[in-house]
Amino acid sequence: MHDHQGVELRHLRYFVTVAEEGTMTEAARVLRIAQPSLSQQISALERRVGAKLFHRRPKGMELTEGGRILYASASRTLAEIESSLVQARDARCPVHVGVCGTVPEHLLARVERVLAEDGSPDVEFAEADSRQQLDLLRTGTLAFGVMRVFHDIDDLATLTLADEPLGVLLRPDHPLADHAALSWADLAGQELLWFPAERNPHFAEGVLAHLSGHGWSPRLRTVDAHSRALYRHHLRNSQNLITLRARSAVTADAGMAWRPFVSDPPRERFVLVTLGDSPWAGLLARLGGRSSGDGGIGGPGQRAASFPSAASSALPGSAW
């Protein structure tokens, strides 16, 4: 007995794309997913259907008789769904967009303009940290998210809104404040004021791995608070304690010192994201965005098109 109920819409989209493109390589490029992953998905679909759908030829993929039957039905189904989605969007239902904490207002205005260009003028923003946004995107509660990333996230199409290096924020009488810029060796023995990593595990892991790659694996002091004042209080009243912040956000930390890294600083990116296989992914691609499987943010190849730097920080004192 075969598990036909396990067949999802994305499996049919993968199957139809392979059939139309003729090779796994080209289909993976069009779908913007890794070729091994696509091959596994097709094999899983064949197991669920209970029939071989393709002949694997040296020059590419050729539909079997069963594959041709499924292709005729699946391609028609996908076309009908796409048409229904267009009609639903024309009904001007609001587009729900998740927003991580302290995103600059001008970036939200930019998101509204991007969606208005696609005929979706009604945008509803809802605050959610980056981890929550991923869950809400996958359940369909959100169409888009605005989040902070350090590297690519699987299965997401992205458009970079802002990209800025991080520097070191510290109290003005800290010994390192005498330096015009800080090397990685300068940070030896310093403790890092940090946020609860579960709010944005992808970003936390990426930044900490970057620090470790330069020989600095600091002891973390995790503070669960959204108040900048509380973070400044910790910095001012602790020895050998620093945090990371984008230069554009320093104006929000009056009375503190900020120093850049001498070389290879970690970076903070605000991105507009949607699921890579959602109908919205095409909009981001048309605007110059890329998916994680196609050399997107943090991935190989050309970096996604970006807008000017943000005027806010991703780090302590914000809802991630």
N, C-alpha and C positions, 0 to 999 in steps of 0.2 A: 504494500500500500504506500502511495506516495503522498508527501506533504504539500499538496497544492496550495493550502492556506498559507504556507510560508512564503509564497511568491508575492513580492512587493512591487509597487510601481517603479521603483528605481531599478529593480532587476530587469523589468521589461524595457526601460529606457536604455540600459546597458546593452541588452540583447539586440535591440533595434539598431543602435549605433554601430555595433560590431558588424551586423549584417550589411548595413549601408556603406560603411567605410572599407570593409573587406579585409582589414588586418587589425590585430590587437593593438599594435603600435599607434596607428592612426586614430583608432577609436579612443584609446586612452588619452591621446592628445586633445581630441575634441571634447571629451568628458572632463578633462583636467583632473584625472586621477592616475595613480601609479599603475603601470602595466601589470605587474604581478597581482595587484589587488583586483584589477578588472578580470584577469584570467581566472582567479579564484571565484569571483562572483558568477562568471559564466558557468564554471564547473558546478557550482552550488545550484544554479538554476536548472541545469540538466538533471541533477540528482532529484530535485524537487518535482520536476516534470515527469521524470522517469523515462526519458528518451534522449538520445544524442541529437543535439540541435545543429552542430557544425561538423564538417569534415575539416580536420587540421591539415591543410596542404602546405607544401614548401613556400608557395607564393601568397598564402593568406588563408582566410576562413571562407569556407563554402557551405551554404545551408544544406542540411539534409532535407528529405521530404517532410519530416515532422517539423523541422525548422522553418520551412517555407509556409506551412500551415499556420504556425504560431506567429510568424512575421506579419502575415496578412492581417491577422486579428489584432496583434499588439500595436502595429503602426497606426491602424485605424483608431484604436482606443486612445493612444497617446495624443493623436491629432484632435480627437473630440474633447479630451480633457483640457488641452491647451486652449481650444476655442472657448470652453466653458470658463476657464480662468480669466481670459481676456474680457469676457462678458461680465464676470463678477467684478473685475477691477473697474470696468466702465460704470458700474453701479455706484462708484465713488464711496465705497466703504473706506473707513479710515485705515491708514497703514500704521501698524503698531511698531514702534522702535524703542528698544531698550537702551538705556544710557547709564554708563558707569559714573561714579561720583566725580564731581568737580570738573566735568567737561566744560570747556569755555563756551560761552553763549554763541560766539561767532561760528563755532563748529556746528552747533545745532541749526543755525540759520543756513549754513552750507548744505547740511543734510536735507533740509526742507527744499532748497533750490534744486538739488540733485533729483529728488523724487518728483518735484513739480515738472521737471523736464520730461518725465515719463508719464505725465498725465495723472499723477497722484498728489493733488494739492492738500488733501486732508491727512495730516500726520499727527499721531498721538504719541508723545514720549512718556516712558515709564522708567523710573530709576530702578536699576538692578545691577548688582556687581557682575563682573565678567563671567564667573562660574554660573551664576543664575541665568545669565543671558543664553549661554550655550544650551542649558536645559530647556528654556522657553522657546528657543529657535527650533529645537528638535521636536517639541510637542506641537509646534504651529501657533503658539500663543503670540510670538513675535515674528514679524516678517524680516526685520533687520535688528542689528545691535550696533551700538557705538562702544567700543571697548579698547583697552590698552593691550598691546601684545609686544612680545620681544622677538618671537620667532613664529613661523607658520603654525597654523592649527589645522589638523586634518579635516577634510570635507567642507571647508569654508571658502567661499568666494569673498575677496576683500578689496577695498579701495582705501588707500592711505589718505587720511585727512590731515595728519600732522606727524612730523618725524623730527626728533630733537635729541641731542646727546644729554646725558645726565652728568652732573658734577657733584661735588661734596658740599653739603651744608653743615656748618659747625658754628659754635659760639665764637664771638669775635676775639676772645682772649685765649682761645685754644692754641697750643703751640704750632699746629699746622697752618693756622691763619696767617703766619708770617710768610708762607710760600705763595708765589704768584700762581703756580700751578702745582698739582700733586702727582707724583709718580706712584706706581703701584707699591713700590718698596716703602714709600712714606707711610702707607696705611697699616703697616705691620703693628699689631697690638691694639688696633682700634676696634671698638665694638660698634656694631651697626644697628641703629634704630630701625625697626622693621614692622611690617604690617602682618596680620594673620594670613598666611599663605593660602588658606582654603578659599579666600575671596577671589583670587586670581592665580591658580596654581601654575598655569602656563607661563605667565609673566615672572612669577617668583622663581620658578625653576630656571628660566632662561637667564635672568639677571645673576642669580647666585652661581650658576655654572660659568658665566662670563667672568665673574670675580675670581672664582676658583682657578680658572684657566690662566689667570695672571698672577697666581700665587697668593691670593688673599682669600682666605676662608674664615671670615670674621665670626665671632660669637654674636648671635642675634639677640637683641632685646625687643621682643614682640609686644606691641602696645595695641590693644583693640579700641581705637578711638578715632573719630572723624574730625576732631578739633585740632586745628593747627596750633592753637595756643598751648594745648597740652603737649604736643610734640616739641614746641620751643621750650617749654618748661623742662622737659627731660634733657634736652640738649644743653641748656644753660646750667643745669644743676648736676651734671655728671661729668666725671673725668673720662677722657678717651672715648667719647661717644660722638658719632657722626651719623648723618643720614645722606641719602641721595635725592637730588632734586634737579629738575630742568632749570636752565638759566632764566627762562622767561617767567618762572614762577617766583623768583627771588623777591620781587616787590611785595609779595604777600607775606614775607618773613622779615619784616623790618627789624633791625637790630641784630641780624645774624650775618655771618660771613659765608660767601660762596666761592669755591675754587674749582676750576676746570681740571680735568685729567690731562696729563702731559701727552698721553697717547691712548688710542683705542678705547674710548669711553663706552660704557653700556649705553644703549639708546632706548628711548621711550617712543612708542608709536600709538597714535589714536587711529583706529580704522573703522570704517563702516563695513559690516559683515552680513552675509546671509548664507544659508546652506548652499553648498556647491551644486546640488542637484535641484534647487528650487527654481521656479519660474523667474525669480528676481535676479538670479545670478547673471543672466544675460545683460541686464542693465549695467551692473558694475563692470562687466567685461567691455561694454561699449564705451564706458567712461575711462578706460585705461587701467582698470583694476585687474587683478590676477588671482587665481585660486592657489591654494597651498601646493597643489600637485603640479603647478605650471610655472615654477620659479617665482612664487609670490613672496610675501614678506618673510624674510629670513631664509628663503629657499634659494636654490641655484638660479642663475640666469638674471635677467633684467628685473630690477626692483619695480614695484608698482608705482604708477604715477602718484605724486603726492602734492599736497597743498602746503602753504607756508606753516611755520611752526605754531604750535598751540601756545596759549597764554596761561596755561595752568600746568600743574604737576601731577604725575601719576603716583607719587610716593607718599610717605606718611602724612596723615592729615586729610586723607580723602577716602571716599567709599570706592573700593576697587571694582 
